[in-house]
């Protein structure tokens, strides 16, 4: 009888220990990302637009370094609430530089950081390009330090106004009153550039001062009926001169008698747009949404050929050659496609011969007068072989002639129509041996990550292109 009781007690004890082991025992090991690929990103509900942008920014060494330097300067503050801190943590993880990141990784903390800054990020499908500008605008706000506004009830602060104002050596007003401290920005993020526009009278040649405007990305439209298209042609179309009618001209006023009302004569001006300051990381957005006559939006599916090495010398404003001035828009995505995407394949797979198109900047340049995770979605055909293109070899002899060379780092592709689609990203693989970029390419679609050849990347129907200055 006693032995029977001991057997029952031993069986009960074993059952309890087995339950404890199942509930609180050692867990299965987390999936470790291979060094040949990068971690995937979890789609937490139509968030492929976010995943695509994060994967596209990760291989850009300049933005990752800038974010790290920005946080290092604020290491004594509560730096964890900065969007820059969250971004650099995610981007380094996507480059296999963090041992804490699981694969796949959930990027919901990026969305939460934006929502805490009063950005409205709904659970509906969104546009990757719009989200990119939300990120860059938030980073610009974090880098700008605004002085504290002194309350009228702050008697002590008003008495010590000199400590809240600029010194006489910095700025002096006409009335000798101290001026307030202006907002200060440490440095702009690597995507920030300047556009330069200038007006010139076609009749007398008078030129207005150059006007500069900031930009975080260049949005290029697709011209109608242009046949085979390339990124170079879209850039030329973007900066081509245009006429502006009925502009008051001070130059014509010096040679003509003013009327009784002392009004300046009006003339036709030519407006020339160039790039005043190139960013370290260049984001190019191809506007694929057009509006039909009946008011309905439609997505343009034309294939835009783009190079792996981009030369921008001819699009930059130079004072030495500035004398001859004559010489909804977004695409929504979030769901995996359920219909065949074979119609999204580029009709032509011919890669532009970059070596023939590169301008000789020593002479004056005359500007012109994807794949979802579902198996039922087909890969764009790459049966036609592209001509072998070695950008480094092609530019090795002419490299000293060019100053503004950019290397392709990632490509964001939108699959689907205007209202429903999916964003995927082609990106360079994680750098090896402390190199800034890798020659290997990856295809990322939320959690799916795989190696692909560069020929497939250059055949992609690009929506956003990320280049980094060489």
Order of alpha helices (4+ residues) and beta strands (2+ residues): alpha-alpha-alpha-alpha-alpha-alpha-beta-alpha-beta-beta-beta-beta-beta-alpha-beta-alpha-beta-beta-beta-beta-beta-beta-alpha-alpha-beta-beta-beta-beta-alpha-beta
